[in-house]
Amino acid sequence: MAPGVMNVRRVPGPLLMATLLLAMAAALLWSATQGAYPVSWQRWPQWWQAWRDSSAWPQDAMVFGTLRLPRLLLGALVGAGLGLAGALMQGLFRNPLADPGLIGVSSGAALAAGVAIVALGQWWPEAPRLLGSWTLMVAAALGGWLATLLVVALARGEHGVRVGVMLLAGVAVNALAGAGIGLLGYVATDEQLRQYQMWMLGSLGGARWSVVAVMAVVVGCACAIGLALARPLDVLALGEAQAVLMGVPLARLKAGCVAVAAVVTGAVTASVGMIGFVGLVAPHCVRLLAGPLHRWVIPGSAALGAVLVLVADAAARTWRSPAELPLGVLTALLGVPFLIGLLRRARRSL
């Protein structure tokens, strides 16, 4: 089934992109003022004056520059990466309900993170001190990519990777990783279990400039490759046989989509934990609004994903301030009603 083929009124692609970019800018500006520590727009000219005078930075400027700004940028990058990965997966599987987690990258990253927290903490207690704060991130990224490689290996046949078999292999790998996660939860100590659960729920609280730099490179490269895959994905929507007749290199297209989705989702999961629904909701909504052309679906999904994560993170920081709610819970609470509303609108227009 070709994704997003519904009789709904379309929004022109350029207009939708302009609207989404404005919405992302508005979400960044609004989120910058939200949180347990108030930061007002009216104070920004004073920060500029302090910088020009080479005087001491005000406290709210220090908070914004060291904590709030990297968190905002990381949130935008995380949302953009998940939206992009979801658009590629929905285009590859030709199903509007496809999600980056179908290829096992999220569950593989979660299992590897659990091994790093529970098993490594018991067998090698000095590992976090010796390896630094990147221990969990590196383990989660490697776990996600290894799970994806396993899914691809299971789906590979005589004529290349079969998308239908890849879906079944993803279900099997997700189930296996879920069993491993349950076993780790059983043997973990109370402290390890709490740390693991907090990571699984997702949070931007650990944002720092080094992580933002890595994510910027990953998401930037993924966007460039994703846009290059837009036209072949449009042809693939007609069916694999038609795509072959039109000269689309299917093996390269499948490998590119899976590789980009795996790298981006693995990097996101390693950086902030499990963030659900963004990769499902953002591409689906953009496709309903702008149509199935991937030259608009891919960048539009990235922009809408950034908006969703920024809004959810602002709500997570302010809902029960000074406490912080898990970001993964908020993305589900915001994403599910949004998706249901669009589905109901599309159904009425059929």
KEKOLZA-267303 format. One record per residue (C-alpha): x, y, z; residue in one letter; residue number from 1. Coordinates in Angstrom, 3 decimals, always signed. Layout:
rec xx X, yy Y, zz Z, residuo a, num NUM .
...
//
This chain:
rec xx +0.000, yy +0.000, zz +0.000, residuo m, num 1 .
rec xx +1.410, yy +3.376, zz -0.951, residuo a, num 2 .
rec xx +1.595, yy +5.604, zz +2.098, residuo p, num 3 .
rec xx -0.647, yy +8.559, zz +2.497, residuo g, num 4 .
rec xx -2.870, yy +8.005, zz -0.567, residuo v, num 5 .
rec xx -6.033, yy +9.677, zz +0.697, residuo m, num 6 .
rec xx -8.539, yy +12.068, zz -0.787, residuo n, num 7 .
rec xx -7.723, yy +15.069, zz +1.384, residuo v, num 8 .
rec xx -7.054, yy +18.666, zz +0.516, residuo r, num 9 .
rec xx -3.323, yy +19.103, zz +0.035, residuo r, num 10 .
rec xx -1.185, yy +21.982, zz +1.239, residuo v, num 11 .
rec xx +1.437, yy +23.150, zz -1.294, residuo p, num 12 .
rec xx +4.853, yy +21.837, zz -0.319, residuo g, num 13 .
rec xx +6.637, yy +25.208, zz -0.165, residuo p, num 14 .
rec xx +3.848, yy +26.676, zz +1.962, residuo l, num 15 .
rec xx +3.938, yy +23.718, zz +4.348, residuo l, num 16 .
rec xx +7.731, yy +23.917, zz +4.717, residuo m, num 17 .
rec xx +7.599, yy +27.657, zz +5.382, residuo a, num 18 .
rec xx +4.896, yy +27.104, zz +8.010, residuo t, num 19 .
rec xx +6.812, yy +24.303, zz +9.696, residuo l, num 20 .
rec xx +10.046, yy +26.317, zz +9.784, residuo l, num 21 .
rec xx +8.185, yy +29.248, zz +11.348, residuo l, num 22 .
rec xx +6.602, yy +26.861, zz +13.844, residuo a, num 23 .
rec xx +10.032, yy +25.455, zz +14.709, residuo m, num 24 .
rec xx +11.433, yy +28.954, zz +15.250, residuo a, num 25 .
rec xx +8.438, yy +29.851, zz +17.422, residuo a, num 26 .
rec xx +8.846, yy +26.619, zz +19.413, residuo a, num 27 .
rec xx +12.530, yy +27.407, zz +19.988, residuo l, num 28 .
rec xx +11.787, yy +30.935, zz +21.189, residuo l, num 29 .
rec xx +8.923, yy +29.825, zz +23.417, residuo w, num 30 .
rec xx +10.804, yy +26.840, zz +24.865, residuo s, num 31 .
rec xx +13.758, yy +29.103, zz +25.670, residuo a, num 32 .
rec xx +11.665, yy +30.916, zz +28.282, residuo t, num 33 .
rec xx +10.192, yy +27.796, zz +29.906, residuo q, num 34 .
rec xx +11.634, yy +25.869, zz +32.830, residuo g, num 35 .
rec xx +12.265, yy +25.910, zz +36.548, residuo a, num 36 .
rec xx +14.661, yy +28.849, zz +36.143, residuo y, num 37 .
rec xx +12.881, yy +31.752, zz +34.385, residuo p, num 38 .
rec xx +14.556, yy +33.283, zz +31.358, residuo v, num 39 .
rec xx +12.840, yy +36.334, zz +29.882, residuo s, num 40 .
rec xx +13.207, yy +37.657, zz +26.354, residuo w, num 41 .
rec xx +13.378, yy +41.157, zz +27.827, residuo q, num 42 .
rec xx +16.725, yy +40.261, zz +29.399, residuo r, num 43 .
rec xx +18.414, yy +39.328, zz +26.109, residuo w, num 44 .
rec xx +19.409, yy +42.931, zz +25.190, residuo p, num 45 .
rec xx +21.149, yy +43.184, zz +28.584, residuo q, num 46 .
rec xx +23.106, yy +40.019, zz +27.803, residuo w, num 47 .
rec xx +24.215, yy +41.538, zz +24.511, residuo w, num 48 .
rec xx +25.293, yy +44.704, zz +26.264, residuo q, num 49 .
rec xx +27.242, yy +42.688, zz +28.856, residuo a, num 50 .
rec xx +29.001, yy +40.809, zz +26.055, residuo w, num 51 .
rec xx +29.910, yy +44.050, zz +24.267, residuo r, num 52 .
rec xx +31.225, yy +45.593, zz +27.482, residuo d, num 53 .
rec xx +33.211, yy +42.414, zz +28.326, residuo s, num 54 .
rec xx +31.622, yy +42.465, zz +31.758, residuo s, num 55 .
rec xx +30.469, yy +39.515, zz +33.849, residuo a, num 56 .
rec xx +27.564, yy +37.571, zz +32.396, residuo w, num 57 .
rec xx +24.304, yy +37.686, zz +34.407, residuo p, num 58 .
rec xx +23.273, yy +34.472, zz +36.104, residuo q, num 59 .
rec xx +20.276, yy +33.890, zz +33.836, residuo d, num 60 .
rec xx +22.567, yy +34.293, zz +30.806, residuo a, num 61 .
rec xx +24.912, yy +31.639, zz +32.198, residuo m, num 62 .
rec xx +21.990, yy +29.295, zz +32.788, residuo v, num 63 .
rec xx +20.720, yy +29.873, zz +29.270, residuo f, num 64 .
rec xx +24.084, yy +29.416, zz +27.585, residuo g, num 65 .
rec xx +25.283, yy +26.371, zz +29.499, residuo t, num 66 .
rec xx +22.018, yy +24.505, zz +30.140, residuo l, num 67 .
rec xx +19.007, yy +25.809, zz +28.228, residuo r, num 68 .
rec xx +20.485, yy +26.494, zz +24.776, residuo l, num 69 .
rec xx +22.239, yy +23.114, zz +24.266, residuo p, num 70 .
rec xx +19.073, yy +21.421, zz +25.472, residuo r, num 71 .
rec xx +16.959, yy +23.306, zz +22.932, residuo l, num 72 .
rec xx +19.331, yy +22.552, zz +20.067, residuo l, num 73 .
rec xx +19.594, yy +18.889, zz +21.049, residuo l, num 74 .
rec xx +15.802, yy +18.651, zz +21.222, residuo g, num 75 .
rec xx +15.445, yy +20.105, zz +17.734, residuo a, num 76 .
rec xx +18.078, yy +17.710, zz +16.372, residuo l, num 77 .
rec xx +16.515, yy +14.706, zz +18.106, residuo v, num 78 .
rec xx +13.068, yy +15.505, zz +16.717, residuo g, num 79 .
rec xx +14.439, yy +16.164, zz +13.240, residuo a, num 80 .
rec xx +16.372, yy +12.899, zz +13.255, residuo g, num 81 .
rec xx +13.405, yy +10.821, zz +14.402, residuo l, num 82 .
rec xx +11.068, yy +12.474, zz +11.896, residuo g, num 83 .
rec xx +13.534, yy +11.867, zz +9.077, residuo l, num 84 .
rec xx +14.054, yy +8.226, zz +10.066, residuo a, num 85 .
rec xx +10.296, yy +7.687, zz +10.237, residuo g, num 86 .
rec xx +9.789, yy +9.185, zz +6.762, residuo a, num 87 .
rec xx +12.418, yy +6.860, zz +5.302, residuo l, num 88 .
rec xx +10.937, yy +3.797, zz +6.987, residuo m, num 89 .
rec xx +7.392, yy +4.615, zz +5.894, residuo q, num 90 .
rec xx +8.616, yy +5.160, zz +2.351, residuo g, num 91 .
rec xx +10.645, yy +1.935, zz +2.335, residuo l, num 92 .
rec xx +7.880, yy -0.247, zz +3.795, residuo f, num 93 .
rec xx +5.197, yy +1.677, zz +1.860, residuo r, num 94 .
rec xx +3.140, yy +1.806, zz +5.021, residuo n, num 95 .
rec xx +2.112, yy +4.995, zz +6.880, residuo p, num 96 .
rec xx +2.259, yy +3.135, zz +10.202, residuo l, num 97 .
rec xx +5.921, yy +2.135, zz +9.872, residuo a, num 98 .
rec xx +8.291, yy +3.322, zz +12.580, residuo d, num 99 .
rec xx +12.097, yy +3.422, zz +12.968, residuo p, num 100 .
rec xx +11.762, yy +0.855, zz +15.736, residuo g, num 101 .
rec xx +10.641, yy -1.762, zz +13.193, residuo l, num 102 .
rec xx +14.255, yy -2.502, zz +12.241, residuo i, num 103 .
rec xx +15.191, yy -3.223, zz +15.854, residuo g, num 104 .
rec xx +17.487, yy -0.257, zz +16.406, residuo v, num 105 .
rec xx +15.621, yy +1.188, zz +19.414, residuo s, num 106 .
rec xx +15.251, yy -2.107, zz +21.241, residuo s, num 107 .
rec xx +18.838, yy -3.060, zz +20.464, residuo g, num 108 .
rec xx +20.053, yy +0.246, zz +21.865, residuo a, num 109 .
rec xx +17.903, yy -0.219, zz +24.964, residuo a, num 110 .
rec xx +19.292, yy -3.710, zz +25.561, residuo l, num 111 .
rec xx +22.892, yy -2.551, zz +25.145, residuo a, num 112 .
rec xx +22.281, yy +0.377, zz +27.488, residuo a, num 113 .
rec xx +20.880, yy -2.037, zz +30.052, residuo g, num 114 .
rec xx +23.969, yy -4.220, zz +29.746, residuo v, num 115 .
rec xx +26.153, yy -1.141, zz +30.279, residuo a, num 116 .
rec xx +24.184, yy -0.063, zz +33.361, residuo i, num 117 .
rec xx +23.517, yy -3.436, zz +34.991, residuo v, num 118 .
rec xx +26.043, yy -6.033, zz +33.845, residuo a, num 119 .
rec xx +28.990, yy -3.704, zz +33.355, residuo l, num 120 .
rec xx +28.263, yy -2.047, zz +36.684, residuo g, num 121 .
rec xx +28.433, yy -5.429, zz +38.430, residuo q, num 122 .
rec xx +31.366, yy -6.951, zz +36.544, residuo w, num 123 .
rec xx +33.484, yy -3.816, zz +36.111, residuo w, num 124 .
rec xx +32.408, yy -1.148, zz +38.641, residuo p, num 125 .
rec xx +35.251, yy +1.168, zz +37.604, residuo e, num 126 .
rec xx +34.056, yy +1.337, zz +33.975, residuo a, num 127 .
rec xx +32.019, yy +4.562, zz +34.254, residuo p, num 128 .
rec xx +34.932, yy +6.365, zz +35.921, residuo r, num 129 .
rec xx +37.524, yy +5.087, zz +33.459, residuo l, num 130 .
rec xx +35.463, yy +5.395, zz +30.276, residuo l, num 131 .
rec xx +33.698, yy +8.628, zz +31.188, residuo g, num 132 .
rec xx +30.154, yy +9.805, zz +30.546, residuo s, num 133 .
rec xx +30.190, yy +8.439, zz +26.998, residuo w, num 134 .
rec xx +30.040, yy +4.822, zz +28.200, residuo t, num 135 .
rec xx +26.267, yy +4.541, zz +28.036, residuo l, num 136 .
rec xx +25.986, yy +6.445, zz +24.763, residuo m, num 137 .
rec xx +28.588, yy +4.359, zz +22.958, residuo v, num 138 .
rec xx +27.063, yy +1.114, zz +24.234, residuo a, num 139 .
rec xx +23.544, yy +2.120, zz +23.175, residuo a, num 140 .
rec xx +24.670, yy +3.242, zz +19.717, residuo a, num 141 .
rec xx +26.593, yy +0.014, zz +19.112, residuo l, num 142 .
rec xx +23.663, yy -2.067, zz +20.342, residuo g, num 143 .
rec xx +21.212, yy -0.348, zz +18.023, residuo g, num 144 .
rec xx +23.449, yy -0.719, zz +14.982, residuo w, num 145 .
rec xx +24.227, yy -4.390, zz +15.737, residuo l, num 146 .
rec xx +20.504, yy -5.142, zz +16.076, residuo a, num 147 .
rec xx +19.870, yy -3.520, zz +12.698, residuo t, num 148 .
rec xx +22.664, yy -5.523, zz +11.086, residuo l, num 149 .
rec xx +21.101, yy -8.694, zz +12.494, residuo l, num 150 .
rec xx +17.697, yy -7.758, zz +11.057, residuo v, num 151 .
rec xx +19.224, yy -7.072, zz +7.639, residuo v, num 152 .
rec xx +21.184, yy -10.329, zz +7.723, residuo a, num 153 .
rec xx +18.032, yy -12.300, zz +8.535, residuo l, num 154 .
rec xx +16.118, yy -10.579, zz +5.723, residuo a, num 155 .
rec xx +18.795, yy -11.061, zz +3.068, residuo r, num 156 .
rec xx +17.978, yy -13.647, zz +0.404, residuo g, num 157 .
rec xx +19.199, yy -14.655, zz -3.020, residuo e, num 158 .
rec xx +17.733, yy -11.516, zz -4.599, residuo h, num 159 .
rec xx +18.785, yy -9.078, zz -1.912, residuo g, num 160 .
rec xx +17.037, yy -7.793, zz +1.190, residuo v, num 161 .
rec xx +13.298, yy -8.529, zz +1.247, residuo r, num 162 .
rec xx +11.293, yy -5.807, zz +2.920, residuo v, num 163 .
rec xx +8.535, yy -8.128, zz +4.132, residuo g, num 164 .
rec xx +11.016, yy -10.501, zz +5.738, residuo v, num 165 .
rec xx +12.824, yy -7.512, zz +7.260, residuo m, num 166 .
rec xx +9.610, yy -6.556, zz +9.026, residuo l, num 167 .
rec xx +9.237, yy -10.051, zz +10.509, residuo l, num 168 .
rec xx +12.917, yy -10.138, zz +11.464, residuo a, num 169 .
rec xx +12.483, yy -6.773, zz +13.200, residuo g, num 170 .
rec xx +9.581, yy -8.147, zz +15.214, residuo v, num 171 .
rec xx +11.699, yy -11.141, zz +16.257, residuo a, num 172 .
rec xx +14.707, yy -9.007, zz +17.226, residuo v, num 173 .
rec xx +12.467, yy -6.607, zz +19.147, residuo n, num 174 .
rec xx +10.964, yy -9.531, zz +21.054, residuo a, num 175 .
rec xx +14.401, yy -10.964, zz +21.818, residuo l, num 176 .
rec xx +15.661, yy -7.580, zz +23.025, residuo a, num 177 .
rec xx +12.536, yy -7.185, zz +25.145, residuo g, num 178 .
rec xx +13.267, yy -10.511, zz +26.832, residuo a, num 179 .
rec xx +16.827, yy -9.398, zz +27.502, residuo g, num 180 .
rec xx +15.610, yy -6.101, zz +28.952, residuo i, num 181 .
rec xx +13.256, yy -7.984, zz +31.264, residuo g, num 182 .
rec xx +16.082, yy -10.247, zz +32.428, residuo l, num 183 .
rec xx +18.310, yy -7.246, zz +33.143, residuo l, num 184 .
rec xx +15.516, yy -5.645, zz +35.144, residuo g, num 185 .
rec xx +15.221, yy -8.838, zz +37.196, residuo y, num 186 .
rec xx +18.916, yy -9.026, zz +38.145, residuo v, num 187 .
rec xx +19.514, yy -5.275, zz +38.572, residuo a, num 188 .
rec xx +19.855, yy -3.610, zz +41.929, residuo t, num 189 .
rec xx +17.333, yy -0.971, zz +42.980, residuo d, num 190 .
rec xx +19.696, yy +1.854, zz +42.048, residuo e, num 191 .
rec xx +20.561, yy +0.309, zz +38.684, residuo q, num 192 .
rec xx +16.917, yy -0.379, zz +37.919, residuo l, num 193 .
rec xx +15.936, yy +3.203, zz +38.664, residuo r, num 194 .
rec xx +18.759, yy +4.556, zz +36.505, residuo q, num 195 .
rec xx +17.790, yy +2.225, zz +33.682, residuo y, num 196 .
rec xx +14.103, yy +3.121, zz +33.881, residuo q, num 197 .
rec xx +14.873, yy +6.835, zz +33.819, residuo m, num 198 .
rec xx +17.034, yy +6.368, zz +30.728, residuo w, num 199 .
rec xx +14.350, yy +4.264, zz +29.035, residuo m, num 200 .
rec xx +11.751, yy +7.013, zz +29.548, residuo l, num 201 .
rec xx +13.939, yy +9.553, zz +27.746, residuo g, num 202 .
rec xx +15.166, yy +12.986, zz +28.732, residuo s, num 203 .
rec xx +17.108, yy +15.944, zz +27.331, residuo l, num 204 .
rec xx +18.437, yy +16.758, zz +30.789, residuo g, num 205 .
rec xx +21.930, yy +15.495, zz +29.972, residuo g, num 206 .
rec xx +22.377, yy +17.801, zz +26.979, residuo a, num 207 .
rec xx +25.842, yy +19.262, zz +26.541, residuo r, num 208 .
rec xx +27.619, yy +20.929, zz +23.684, residuo w, num 209 .
rec xx +29.696, yy +17.885, zz +22.721, residuo s, num 210 .
rec xx +26.545, yy +15.792, zz +22.266, residuo v, num 211 .
rec xx +24.907, yy +18.594, zz +20.279, residuo v, num 212 .
rec xx +27.918, yy +18.711, zz +17.942, residuo a, num 213 .
rec xx +27.818, yy +14.948, zz +17.317, residuo v, num 214 .
rec xx +24.067, yy +14.974, zz +16.712, residuo m, num 215 .
rec xx +24.355, yy +17.963, zz +14.365, residuo a, num 216 .
rec xx +26.818, yy +16.065, zz +12.175, residuo v, num 217 .
rec xx +24.725, yy +12.874, zz +12.207, residuo v, num 218 .
rec xx +21.395, yy +14.578, zz +11.474, residuo v, num 219 .
rec xx +22.909, yy +16.925, zz +8.884, residuo g, num 220 .
rec xx +24.453, yy +14.058, zz +6.920, residuo c, num 221 .
rec xx +21.254, yy +12.016, zz +7.262, residuo a, num 222 .
rec xx +19.148, yy +14.864, zz +5.867, residuo c, num 223 .
rec xx +21.436, yy +15.214, zz +2.861, residuo a, num 224 .
rec xx +21.309, yy +11.482, zz +2.115, residuo i, num 225 .
rec xx +17.563, yy +11.334, zz +2.769, residuo g, num 226 .
rec xx +16.856, yy +14.089, zz +0.246, residuo l, num 227 .
rec xx +18.958, yy +12.213, zz -2.316, residuo a, num 228 .
rec xx +16.712, yy +9.175, zz -1.749, residuo l, num 229 .
rec xx +13.474, yy +11.142, zz -2.189, residuo a, num 230 .
rec xx +12.910, yy +10.491, zz -5.890, residuo r, num 231 .
rec xx +13.714, yy +6.736, zz -5.750, residuo p, num 232 .
rec xx +11.273, yy +6.418, zz -2.835, residuo l, num 233 .
rec xx +8.570, yy +8.094, zz -4.916, residuo d, num 234 .
rec xx +9.107, yy +5.498, zz -7.629, residuo v, num 235 .
rec xx +9.176, yy +2.667, zz -5.073, residuo l, num 236 .
rec xx +5.664, yy +3.662, zz -3.979, residuo a, num 237 .
rec xx +4.469, yy +2.273, zz -7.330, residuo l, num 238 .
rec xx +5.839, yy -1.166, zz -6.429, residuo g, num 239 .
rec xx +9.207, yy -2.901, zz -6.578, residuo e, num 240 .
rec xx +8.629, yy -4.297, zz -10.064, residuo a, num 241 .
rec xx +7.801, yy -0.868, zz -11.460, residuo q, num 242 .
rec xx +10.798, yy +0.625, zz -9.661, residuo a, num 243 .
rec xx +13.132, yy -1.916, zz -11.264, residuo v, num 244 .
rec xx +11.682, yy -1.181, zz -14.716, residuo l, num 245 .
rec xx +12.314, yy +2.543, zz -14.142, residuo m, num 246 .
rec xx +15.944, yy +1.916, zz -13.267, residuo g, num 247 .
rec xx +15.855, yy +2.345, zz -9.488, residuo v, num 248 .
rec xx +18.717, yy +0.432, zz -7.798, residuo p, num 249 .
rec xx +16.567, yy -1.311, zz -5.188, residuo l, num 250 .
rec xx +19.411, yy -2.895, zz -3.247, residuo a, num 251 .
rec xx +21.174, yy +0.451, zz -2.865, residuo r, num 252 .
rec xx +17.920, yy +2.213, zz -1.986, residuo l, num 253 .
rec xx +17.017, yy -0.301, zz +0.728, residuo k, num 254 .
rec xx +20.531, yy -0.245, zz +2.165, residuo a, num 255 .
rec xx +20.559, yy +3.545, zz +2.193, residuo g, num 256 .
rec xx +17.190, yy +3.875, zz +3.931, residuo c, num 257 .
rec xx +18.008, yy +1.268, zz +6.560, residuo v, num 258 .
rec xx +21.513, yy +2.624, zz +7.177, residuo a, num 259 .
rec xx +20.352, yy +6.226, zz +7.603, residuo v, num 260 .
rec xx +17.427, yy +5.270, zz +9.838, residuo a, num 261 .
rec xx +19.631, yy +2.992, zz +11.950, residuo a, num 262 .
rec xx +22.431, yy +5.527, zz +12.411, residuo v, num 263 .
rec xx +20.086, yy +8.407, zz +13.242, residuo v, num 264 .
rec xx +17.800, yy +6.428, zz +15.556, residuo t, num 265 .
rec xx +20.762, yy +4.778, zz +17.249, residuo g, num 266 .
rec xx +22.442, yy +8.125, zz +17.838, residuo a, num 267 .
rec xx +19.213, yy +9.658, zz +19.165, residuo v, num 268 .
rec xx +18.483, yy +6.737, zz +21.471, residuo t, num 269 .
rec xx +22.049, yy +6.728, zz +22.750, residuo a, num 270 .
rec xx +21.920, yy +10.475, zz +23.433, residuo s, num 271 .
rec xx +18.536, yy +10.913, zz +25.113, residuo v, num 272 .
rec xx +16.991, yy +7.483, zz +25.631, residuo g, num 273 .
rec xx +13.774, yy +6.061, zz +24.218, residuo m, num 274 .
rec xx +11.584, yy +8.701, zz +22.512, residuo i, num 275 .
rec xx +8.523, yy +7.192, zz +20.907, residuo g, num 276 .
rec xx +5.818, yy +8.286, zz +18.468, residuo f, num 277 .
rec xx +7.770, yy +11.146, zz +16.866, residuo v, num 278 .
rec xx +9.023, yy +8.963, zz +14.021, residuo g, num 279 .
rec xx +5.488, yy +7.685, zz +13.472, residuo l, num 280 .
rec xx +3.422, yy +10.846, zz +13.874, residuo v, num 281 .
rec xx +5.551, yy +13.450, zz +12.075, residuo a, num 282 .
rec xx +5.865, yy +11.734, zz +8.653, residuo p, num 283 .
rec xx +2.260, yy +10.576, zz +8.729, residuo h, num 284 .
rec xx +0.971, yy +14.091, zz +9.421, residuo c, num 285 .
rec xx +3.173, yy +15.687, zz +6.763, residuo v, num 286 .
rec xx +2.091, yy +13.105, zz +4.207, residuo r, num 287 .
rec xx -1.572, yy +13.760, zz +4.968, residuo l, num 288 .
rec xx -1.066, yy +17.496, zz +4.551, residuo l, num 289 .
rec xx +1.347, yy +17.718, zz +1.604, residuo a, num 290 .
rec xx +0.894, yy +14.439, zz -0.244, residuo g, num 291 .
rec xx +3.249, yy +11.525, zz -0.859, residuo p, num 292 .
rec xx +6.154, yy +13.290, zz -2.609, residuo l, num 293 .
rec xx +9.220, yy +12.642, zz -0.508, residuo h, num 294 .
rec xx +10.963, yy +15.868, zz -1.465, residuo r, num 295 .
rec xx +8.449, yy +17.486, zz +0.894, residuo w, num 296 .
rec xx +7.753, yy +14.566, zz +3.233, residuo v, num 297 .
rec xx +11.402, yy +14.127, zz +4.298, residuo i, num 298 .
rec xx +12.262, yy +17.750, zz +5.232, residuo p, num 299 .
rec xx +8.730, yy +18.364, zz +6.500, residuo g, num 300 .
rec xx +8.937, yy +15.346, zz +8.805, residuo s, num 301 .
rec xx +12.248, yy +16.588, zz +10.174, residuo a, num 302 .
rec xx +10.814, yy +20.050, zz +10.874, residuo a, num 303 .
rec xx +7.604, yy +18.739, zz +12.450, residuo l, num 304 .
rec xx +9.558, yy +16.224, zz +14.528, residuo g, num 305 .
rec xx +11.673, yy +19.063, zz +15.901, residuo a, num 306 .
rec xx +8.527, yy +21.030, zz +16.818, residuo v, num 307 .
rec xx +6.976, yy +18.037, zz +18.591, residuo l, num 308 .
rec xx +10.082, yy +17.320, zz +20.683, residuo v, num 309 .
rec xx +10.604, yy +20.993, zz +21.593, residuo l, num 310 .
rec xx +7.001, yy +21.398, zz +22.735, residuo v, num 311 .
rec xx +7.071, yy +18.106, zz +24.642, residuo a, num 312 .
rec xx +10.344, yy +18.996, zz +26.369, residuo d, num 313 .
rec xx +9.033, yy +22.424, zz +27.388, residuo a, num 314 .
rec xx +5.976, yy +20.736, zz +28.860, residuo a, num 315 .
rec xx +8.196, yy +18.187, zz +30.633, residuo a, num 316 .
rec xx +10.179, yy +21.019, zz +32.262, residuo r, num 317 .
rec xx +7.183, yy +23.086, zz +33.351, residuo t, num 318 .
rec xx +4.295, yy +20.721, zz +34.061, residuo w, num 319 .
rec xx +5.505, yy +19.774, zz +37.549, residuo r, num 320 .
rec xx +8.318, yy +22.291, zz +37.953, residuo s, num 321 .
rec xx +10.900, yy +22.041, zz +39.498, residuo p, num 322 .
rec xx +10.494, yy +18.301, zz +38.906, residuo a, num 323 .
rec xx +10.872, yy +17.072, zz +35.319, residuo e, num 324 .
rec xx +8.593, yy +14.577, zz +33.629, residuo l, num 325 .
rec xx +10.023, yy +11.920, zz +31.254, residuo p, num 326 .
rec xx +10.166, yy +13.190, zz +27.687, residuo l, num 327 .
rec xx +9.078, yy +9.860, zz +26.197, residuo g, num 328 .
rec xx +5.825, yy +10.006, zz +28.148, residuo v, num 329 .
rec xx +5.114, yy +13.531, zz +26.949, residuo l, num 330 .
rec xx +5.764, yy +12.712, zz +23.287, residuo t, num 331 .
rec xx +3.173, yy +9.950, zz +23.537, residuo a, num 332 .
rec xx +0.656, yy +12.210, zz +25.285, residuo l, num 333 .
rec xx +1.110, yy +14.906, zz +22.634, residuo l, num 334 .
rec xx +1.522, yy +12.630, zz +19.632, residuo g, num 335 .
rec xx -1.325, yy +10.171, zz +20.076, residuo v, num 336 .
rec xx -4.204, yy +12.713, zz +20.169, residuo p, num 337 .
rec xx -2.624, yy +14.609, zz +17.266, residuo f, num 338 .
rec xx -2.439, yy +11.450, zz +15.186, residuo l, num 339 .
rec xx -5.988, yy +10.384, zz +16.091, residuo i, num 340 .
rec xx -7.355, yy +13.791, zz +15.129, residuo g, num 341 .
rec xx -5.699, yy +13.711, zz +11.720, residuo l, num 342 .
rec xx -6.871, yy +10.147, zz +11.110, residuo l, num 343 .
rec xx -10.446, yy +11.128, zz +11.942, residuo r, num 344 .
rec xx -10.212, yy +14.107, zz +9.580, residuo r, num 345 .
rec xx -8.855, yy +11.933, zz +6.805, residuo a, num 346 .
rec xx -11.578, yy +9.330, zz +7.351, residuo r, num 347 .
rec xx -14.342, yy +11.949, zz +7.070, residuo r, num 348 .
rec xx -12.924, yy +13.154, zz +3.755, residuo s, num 349 .
rec xx -12.864, yy +9.708, zz +2.125, residuo l, num 350 .
//
